Amino acid sequence: MNKKLKLWELDRVSETEFKQQKKHPIVVILDDIRSLNNIGSFFRTADAFNIEKIYLCGITACPPHKDIHKTALGATETIDWEHKTNSVSLCEELKSQGYIICAIEQTEETVLLQNIKELKEKKIALVFGNEVNGVNQEVINKSDYVIEIPQFGTKHSLNVSVCAGIVLWEFCKRYL
């Protein structure tokens, strides 16, 4: 029999240990995310995948907030975050620090998520956009890559926090 583990049996690192451990060289930029539940989900996913930092840009709300906390489950305490007014200037700043800017969006010319192998060992900034309007066109213009998740159904998009889980896993699994 394969017994399901209880939370206390998972042998997770403590918050202190997590804050001190080396992070994967990935930052997430939330470009005008309006849903507080989506924001909380980003924090929780960022914690799970050990990323460096989340940048909350434009109208994206900041912790503390009960609706962010509801889905973050404490990850706002473990993940470094910062609010920036303008995502375009943030992308320029991160580029000057050696980050590769990757907008997660559907455009005329994209790289499919499974074809990003050349980005291994690079510092990556992943930009996720507004639930209705997507990533700002100016940010797309500043991006080094526009990455698309292949889809095979009738819908044209995924929920942005679901998208984050897929993309972050694809980038993070290379560090295993």
C-alpha positions in Angstrom: 0.0 0.0 0.0 1.2 3.5 -0.9 0.3 5.7 2.2 -0.6 9.3 1.7 1.7 11.6 3.7 0.5 14.1 6.3 1.7 17.7 6.1 4.1 17.2 9.0 5.6 14.1 7.2 6.7 16.1 4.1 10.0 17.2 5.6 9.8 20.7 4.2 12.4 23.4 5.1 11.4 26.0 7.7 10.7 29.6 6.7 14.1 30.6 8.0 15.9 27.9 6.0 13.9 28.8 2.9 14.8 32.5 3.1 18.5 31.5 3.4 18.7 28.8 0.7 20.0 29.6 -2.8 17.2 30.5 -5.1 16.7 29.7 -8.8 17.7 32.7 -10.9 14.1 33.5 -11.8 12.0 36.6 -11.0 8.3 37.0 -11.8 6.8 40.3 -12.9 3.0 40.6 -12.5 1.9 43.3 -15.0 -1.4 44.7 -13.8 -2.9 41.5 -12.3 -6.3 42.4 -10.9 -7.4 39.3 -9.1 -6.2 39.1 -5.5 -6.6 35.3 -5.5 -4.4 35.1 -8.6 -1.7 37.2 -6.8 -1.8 34.9 -3.8 -1.5 31.9 -6.1 1.6 33.4 -7.7 3.2 33.7 -4.2 2.4 30.2 -3.3 3.7 28.8 -6.7 6.9 31.0 -6.3 7.5 29.5 -2.9 7.0 25.9 -4.3 9.5 26.6 -7.1 12.1 28.5 -5.0 12.3 31.6 -7.1 14.1 34.8 -6.2 11.4 37.5 -6.2 8.1 38.7 -7.4 7.6 42.2 -8.7 4.1 43.6 -8.4 3.6 46.2 -11.1 0.9 48.8 -11.9 -2.5 47.9 -10.4 -1.3 44.6 -8.9 -2.2 44.7 -5.3 0.4 44.2 -2.5 0.3 42.1 0.7 -1.0 42.2 3.3 -4.5 41.6 2.1 -6.9 38.8 3.3 -7.8 37.7 -0.3 -4.1 37.4 -1.2 -3.4 35.6 2.0 -6.3 33.1 1.3 -4.4 31.6 -1.6 -0.8 32.4 -0.7 -1.1 30.5 2.6 1.8 32.4 4.1 4.0 32.5 1.1 3.9 36.3 1.2 6.2 35.9 4.2 8.7 33.7 2.4 9.0 35.2 -1.0 10.7 38.5 -1.5 8.6 41.0 -3.3 8.6 44.6 -4.3 6.1 47.0 -5.9 7.1 48.9 -9.0 4.9 51.4 -10.7 6.0 50.8 -14.2 6.7 47.3 -15.7 8.5 48.7 -18.8 11.1 50.6 -16.7 11.5 47.5 -14.5 12.2 45.3 -17.6 14.9 47.8 -18.6 16.4 47.8 -15.1 16.4 44.0 -15.0 18.0 43.8 -18.5 20.8 46.0 -17.3 21.3 43.4 -14.4 21.7 40.6 -17.0 18.2 39.1 -16.9 16.6 37.7 -20.0 13.1 39.2 -20.3 10.4 36.6 -21.3 6.8 37.7 -21.8 4.3 34.9 -21.5 1.9 35.9 -24.2 0.4 35.0 -27.6 1.9 37.1 -30.4 2.7 36.8 -34.1 6.1 35.3 -33.3 6.4 33.2 -30.2 8.7 30.5 -28.9 6.7 27.5 -27.7 7.4 26.7 -24.0 8.9 23.3 -24.7 11.5 25.0 -27.0 13.2 27.2 -24.5 16.2 24.9 -23.8 18.8 27.6 -24.8 17.8 29.7 -21.7 19.4 27.2 -19.3 21.8 28.8 -16.8 20.6 32.3 -17.5 18.9 34.8 -15.1 15.2 34.9 -16.2 12.5 37.5 -15.7 9.0 36.0 -16.5 6.3 38.6 -17.2 2.7 37.6 -16.7 -0.1 40.0 -17.8 -3.5 41.2 -16.9 -6.3 38.6 -16.9 -8.2 40.4 -19.8 -5.6 42.4 -21.7 -2.5 40.3 -21.2 1.1 41.6 -21.2 1.4 45.3 -22.0 2.6 45.8 -25.7 5.5 48.0 -24.5 6.7 45.2 -22.3 6.4 42.7 -25.2 8.5 45.2 -27.3 11.2 45.1 -24.5 11.2 41.3 -24.2 14.0 39.1 -25.4 11.5 36.2 -25.9 7.7 35.9 -26.1 6.8 32.4 -24.8 3.6 30.6 -25.5 2.1 27.6 -23.9 0.7 25.2 -26.6 -3.0 24.6 -26.2 -5.2 22.1 -28.0 -8.8 23.0 -27.0 -11.3 25.6 -28.0 -10.3 28.3 -25.4 -7.7 30.8 -26.3 -6.0 31.2 -22.9 -5.4 29.7 -19.5 -6.0 31.4 -16.1 -2.9 33.4 -15.4 -2.0 31.6 -12.2 -2.4 28.2 -13.9 -0.2 29.5 -16.6 2.4 30.5 -14.0 2.5 27.0 -12.6 3.1 25.5 -16.0 5.8 28.0 -17.0 7.6 28.0 -13.7 7.8 24.3 -13.6 9.2 24.2 -17.1 11.9 26.7 -16.1 12.6 25.2 -12.7 12.9 21.6 -13.5 16.2 22.2 -15.2 17.7 22.9 -11.8 16.9 19.5 -10.4 
